Amino acid sequence: MLRAETPNGVGLLLQPAQASPGHRPRSIIDWNSDELIRDEILSIEALERSAEDLAAADRVADLRRGAGSLRARLRSNETTLLAAYRTIAKAVTEGRPITPAAEWLVDNYHLVEGQIREIRLDLPPGYYRQLPKLADGPLKGLPRVFGLAWTFIAHTDSRFDSGLLCSFVNAYQRVQPLTIGELWAVAITLRIMLVENLRRATHRILTGRQQRENADNLADQLLATKRPQAATIEALLKPHESTPMPPAFAAQLVQRLRDQDPALTPAMQWLEAKLNAQNTSTDIVVQGEHMRQAAMTVTVRNIISSMRRVSAVDWAELFETISPVDELLRNASGYSRMDFATRDQYRRAIEELARGSKLTEMEIAARALAETTAAARHANFINDTEKNRACDA
């Protein structure tokens, strides 16, 4: 297996590393799930190790899942986010309380709309067709770069930082390099993932909101009658006996009933017993709900802020800092003295040659450099020989 070390320490494997998919980082979950794309926040060193583990686990296959399914997913996310915005905005208009995370969504929905519009424009038919697809795992059939973006977002809590992203991508490429097309796709893939994660966050926000409204309805019924009888309390609580009590529902009910009429003591005792059966308590569920809401606020704030940062990045410049092909060409030729358009022509030529052969882009670039160097040496030899002949004459 051929390997080259670049000045910034990026190891370039000319043959992708193979590993068991069982080593895939656990941060990647089912694409069709509503689970938040959020995992343990990692230090830069741990984040780089996560990228290396992901690269070692990733296997690609010639799968034909195209951009069509991604555009459909984008439309679905757009519909869901718009419905959530309208629901929350209506609550604000009616003077009902909303969580800080919901407030972030409402206040910045125009930015979200703009991001979705830009993604749609930058995602023409066939955009992802040429990109390597994952052969297995939760994201099977999706472009390999999706797993990269997913893992980065999960372990940064959706907080985008261009320097951190470069370190993460370079760590992945120490195990197996990404193609030129994949590196160009990083920007739009991050945008897609941020919208995806916002939709998942919104699902949690609305679910929690509905649970709190259900708790308010029950509390209103319990509080509606002065000095309610035990039989009345029992009848109102009975529908909730056989099913687990959601944390948001329980926390809201606790806060509504606590320190109320002593006649409601049986209701509080029932609630405490119910929660004890679920291995928790009234204090724990209230504290836990406050922590969940705080964490959700951070995540939504990060997503919104990252959408702004991603739009502000010079992606052409960033691409050239993480491209193994660029680094190889830049350090072995006059490539760096060319303008961007000329360098891009070279990259496109390498991409086309790689698609029509069994060689990787790095192998083609290395061969081209070798041939160019050999030709230059030959030309120098001829020139030196002619000069010597002229001197002898």
C-alpha positions in Angstrom: 0.0 0.0 0.0 1.4 3.4 -1.0 1.5 6.2 1.5 2.7 9.8 1.4 3.2 12.2 4.2 2.3 15.9 3.6 3.9 18.8 5.5 0.9 19.2 7.8 1.0 15.6 8.8 -1.9 14.4 6.6 -1.1 10.8 5.6 -2.3 10.0 2.1 -3.3 6.4 1.5 -3.4 5.6 -2.1 -5.6 2.6 -1.4 -8.6 3.0 1.0 -8.2 1.3 4.4 -10.6 -1.6 5.0 -12.1 -2.4 8.4 -15.1 -4.1 9.9 -18.2 -1.9 9.9 -18.7 -2.9 13.5 -16.1 -0.3 14.5 -18.3 2.5 13.2 -18.7 5.4 15.8 -22.0 5.1 17.7 -22.9 8.7 17.0 -24.4 7.7 13.6 -28.0 6.6 14.0 -30.8 5.7 11.6 -31.3 8.3 8.9 -35.1 7.8 9.2 -35.0 8.3 13.0 -36.2 11.4 14.9 -33.3 11.1 17.3 -31.3 14.2 17.7 -27.9 14.2 16.0 -26.0 14.9 19.2 -23.5 12.9 21.1 -20.7 13.5 23.6 -18.8 16.8 22.8 -15.2 15.8 22.1 -11.9 17.6 22.5 -10.0 18.2 19.2 -7.8 15.2 19.9 -10.8 12.9 20.6 -12.6 14.4 17.6 -9.7 13.5 15.3 -9.6 10.0 16.7 -13.3 9.7 16.0 -12.7 10.8 12.4 -9.9 8.1 12.1 -12.2 5.4 13.5 -15.0 6.4 11.1 -12.6 6.3 8.1 -11.4 2.9 9.1 -14.9 1.6 9.3 -16.3 3.2 6.2 -16.7 0.9 3.2 -18.0 2.2 -0.1 -20.0 0.5 -2.8 -21.4 1.3 -6.3 -24.9 2.2 -5.1 -27.2 4.4 -7.2 -29.1 6.3 -4.5 -29.1 9.8 -6.0 -30.0 13.4 -5.0 -33.7 12.7 -5.6 -34.2 11.1 -2.2 -32.2 13.9 -0.6 -34.4 16.6 -2.3 -37.5 14.7 -1.1 -36.0 14.7 2.4 -35.3 18.4 2.2 -38.9 19.1 1.2 -40.2 17.0 4.1 -37.9 18.9 6.5 -39.1 22.2 5.1 -42.7 21.3 5.5 -42.1 20.1 9.1 -40.2 23.2 10.1 -42.8 25.5 8.6 -45.6 23.7 10.5 -43.5 24.0 13.7 -42.9 27.7 13.1 -46.6 28.3 12.6 -47.5 26.4 15.7 -45.1 28.2 17.9 -45.8 31.6 16.3 -49.5 31.1 17.0 -48.7 30.3 20.7 -46.8 33.5 20.9 -49.6 35.5 19.4 -52.0 33.9 21.9 -49.7 34.8 24.8 -48.9 31.3 25.7 -45.4 30.5 27.0 -42.8 28.9 24.7 -39.4 27.5 25.6 -36.1 29.4 24.8 -35.3 26.8 22.0 -38.7 27.4 20.4 -38.0 31.2 20.6 -34.7 30.7 18.8 -36.6 28.9 16.0 -39.3 31.6 15.6 -36.9 34.5 15.7 -34.6 33.0 13.1 -36.9 31.2 10.8 -36.1 33.6 8.0 -32.5 32.3 8.1 -33.7 28.7 8.0 -35.8 29.5 5.0 -32.8 31.0 3.3 -30.6 28.0 4.0 -33.2 25.6 2.6 -33.5 27.8 -0.5 -29.7 27.8 -1.0 -29.5 24.0 -0.6 -32.2 23.5 -3.2 -30.3 25.7 -5.7 -27.0 24.0 -5.0 -28.4 20.5 -5.2 -29.2 19.9 -8.9 -30.1 16.5 -10.2 -27.1 14.2 -10.3 -25.1 16.2 -7.8 -24.3 13.2 -5.6 -24.4 10.6 -8.3 -20.6 10.5 -8.7 -19.9 10.4 -5.0 -18.9 7.2 -3.2 -21.8 5.7 -1.3 -21.7 3.9 2.0 -22.0 0.2 1.6 -23.4 -0.5 5.0 -24.4 1.0 8.4 -27.3 3.3 9.3 -26.5 5.6 6.3 -26.2 2.9 3.7 -26.7 4.2 0.2 -26.0 7.8 1.2 -22.8 9.6 0.2 -19.8 8.8 2.4 -19.4 12.5 3.1 -22.8 12.3 4.9 -21.3 10.1 7.6 -18.4 12.5 7.9 -20.7 15.5 8.4 -23.0 13.6 10.7 -20.2 12.6 13.0 -18.7 16.1 13.1 -22.1 17.7 13.9 -22.9 15.1 16.6 -19.6 15.6 18.5 -19.6 19.4 18.3 -23.3 19.8 19.2 -23.9 21.4 15.8 -21.3 24.1 16.4 -19.4 24.9 13.2 -15.8 26.0 13.3 -13.8 26.0 10.1 -10.5 25.2 11.8 -12.0 22.3 13.7 -13.6 21.0 10.5 -10.3 21.1 8.7 -8.7 19.1 11.6 -11.5 16.6 11.5 -11.4 16.1 7.7 -7.6 15.8 7.7 -7.8 13.2 10.4 -10.2 11.2 8.3 -7.9 11.4 5.4 -5.0 10.1 7.4 -6.8 6.8 7.0 -8.4 7.2 3.6 -8.5 10.2 1.4 -11.8 11.7 0.1 -12.3 12.5 -3.5 -12.2 16.0 -5.0 -16.0 15.8 -5.4 -16.5 14.7 -1.8 -14.5 17.6 -0.5 -16.5 20.1 -2.6 -19.7 18.5 -1.2 -18.7 19.1 2.4 -20.3 22.6 2.5 -23.7 21.6 1.2 -23.7 18.4 3.2 -23.1 20.3 6.4 -26.0 22.6 5.5 -28.3 19.6 4.8 -27.3 18.1 8.1 -27.9 21.3 10.0 -31.4 21.5 8.6 -31.9 17.8 9.3 -30.9 18.3 12.9 -33.1 21.3 13.3 -36.0 19.3 12.2 -35.2 16.6 14.7 -34.8 19.2 17.4 -38.1 20.7 16.4 -39.8 17.3 16.8 -38.6 17.2 20.4 -39.6 20.8 21.0 -43.2 20.1 19.8 -43.4 16.8 21.5 -42.4 18.4 24.8 -44.8 21.2 24.2 -47.7 18.8 23.6 -46.8 16.8 26.8 -46.8 20.0 28.9 -50.2 21.1 27.4 -51.6 17.6 28.3 -50.3 18.1 31.8 -51.8 21.6 32.0 -55.2 20.2 30.9 -55.1 17.5 33.7 -53.9 20.1 36.2 -56.7 22.5 35.2 -59.3 19.7 35.7 -57.8 18.8 39.1 -57.8 22.5 40.2 -61.2 23.4 38.8 -63.1 22.0 41.7 -62.7 23.5 45.1 -61.7 20.7 47.6 -62.1 17.9 45.1 -63.1 14.5 46.4 -60.8 11.5 46.4 -63.1 9.8 43.9 -62.9 12.7 41.5 -59.1 12.8 41.7 -58.9 9.0 41.2 -61.2 9.2 38.1 -59.0 12.0 36.5 -55.8 10.1 37.2 -57.0 6.7 36.1 -56.3 7.1 32.3 -52.6 7.7 33.2 -52.1 4.6 35.4 -51.2 2.0 32.7 -48.7 4.0 30.6 -45.3 5.4 31.4 -45.4 9.1 32.2 -43.3 11.3 29.8 -40.8 13.5 31.6 -42.1 16.8 30.3 -45.7 15.8 31.3 -44.6 14.8 34.7 -42.4 17.8 35.4 -45.2 20.2 34.3 -47.8 18.4 36.4 -45.5 18.5 39.4 -45.0 22.2 39.1 -48.7 22.9 38.6 -49.8 20.8 41.6 -47.1 21.5 44.1 -48.0 23.8 47.0 -51.7 23.8 46.0 -54.8 22.9 48.0 -54.1 20.2 50.6 -57.1 18.4 49.1 -54.8 17.6 46.1 -52.3 15.8 48.3 -53.7 12.4 47.1 -52.9 13.5 43.5 -49.3 14.4 44.5 -48.9 11.1 46.4 -50.2 9.2 43.3 -47.7 11.1 41.1 -44.8 10.4 43.4 -45.7 6.7 43.5 -46.0 6.7 39.7 -42.6 8.2 39.3 -41.0 5.9 41.9 -42.3 3.0 39.8 -40.4 4.5 36.9 -37.3 4.7 39.1 -37.4 8.5 39.4 -39.0 11.1 41.6 -40.8 14.5 41.4 -37.6 16.4 42.1 -35.6 14.4 39.6 -38.0 14.8 36.7 -38.3 18.6 37.3 -34.5 19.0 37.4 -34.1 16.7 34.3 -36.7 18.7 32.3 -34.9 21.9 33.1 -31.6 20.4 31.9 -33.2 19.0 28.8 -34.6 22.4 27.9 -31.3 24.1 28.5 -29.4 21.6 26.4 -32.0 21.9 23.6 -31.6 25.7 23.7 -27.8 25.3 23.2 -28.3 22.9 20.3 -30.8 25.1 18.5 -28.7 28.2 19.1 -25.7 26.3 17.7 -27.6 25.2 14.6 -28.8 28.7 13.8 -25.4 30.2 14.5 -23.6 27.6 12.4 -26.0 28.3 9.5 -24.7 31.8 9.5 -21.0 30.7 9.8 -21.2 28.2 7.1 -22.6 30.9 4.7 -19.7 33.2 5.6 -16.9 30.7 4.8 -14.8 31.0 1.7 -15.3 27.3 0.7 -13.0 27.5 -2.3 -10.1 28.5 0.0 -11.1 25.9 2.6 -11.3 23.2 0.0 -7.7 23.8 -1.1 -6.5 23.5 2.5 -8.0 20.0 2.9 -7.5 18.6 -0.6 -4.8 15.9 -0.7 -4.5 16.3 -4.4 -3.9 20.0 -4.1 -1.3 19.5 -1.4 0.5 16.9 -3.5 0.5 19.2 -6.6 1.3 22.3 -4.6 4.4 20.8 -3.0 5.9 19.3 -6.2 5.3 21.8 -9.0 4.5 25.4 -10.0 0.8 24.6 -9.2 0.6 27.1 -6.4 1.6 30.0 -8.7 -1.4 29.3 -10.9 -4.6 31.2 -10.5 -7.7 29.4 -9.0 -9.4 28.8 -12.3 -6.3 27.1 -13.7 -5.9 25.0 -10.6 -9.5 24.0 -10.9 -9.0 22.9 -14.5 -6.2 20.6 -13.3 -8.5 19.1 -10.6 -11.3 18.5 -13.1 -8.9 16.7 -15.4 -7.8 14.5 -12.6 -11.4 13.8 -11.6 -12.3 12.8 -15.1 -9.2 10.5 -15.5 -10.0 8.8 -12.2 -13.6 8.1 -13.2 -12.4 6.3 -16.3 -9.8 4.2 -14.7 -9.1 2.0 -11.7 -6.6 4.5 -10.4 -7.4 6.9 -7.5 -7.2 10.6 -7.9 -4.0 10.6 -5.8 -2.4 8.0 -8.0 -3.2 9.9 -11.1 -1.9 13.1 -9.6 1.3 11.3 -8.5 1.8 9.8 -11.9 1.3 13.1 -13.7 3.8 14.7 -11.4 6.3 11.9 -12.0 5.9 12.2 -15.8 6.2 16.0 -15.6 9.3 15.8 -13.5 10.8 13.3 -15.9 10.0 15.4 -18.9 11.5 18.5 -17.2 14.7 16.6 -16.4 14.9 15.4 -20.0 14.4 18.9 -21.3 17.1 20.2 -18.9 19.5 17.4 -20.0 18.9 18.4 -23.7 19.5 22.1 -22.9 22.7 21.4 -21.0 24.0 19.1 -23.7 23.3 21.7 -26.4 25.0 24.4 -24.3 28.1 22.2 -23.8 28.3 21.6 -27.6 28.1 25.3 -28.2 30.9 25.9 -25.8 33.1 23.2 -27.4 32.5 24.7 -30.7 
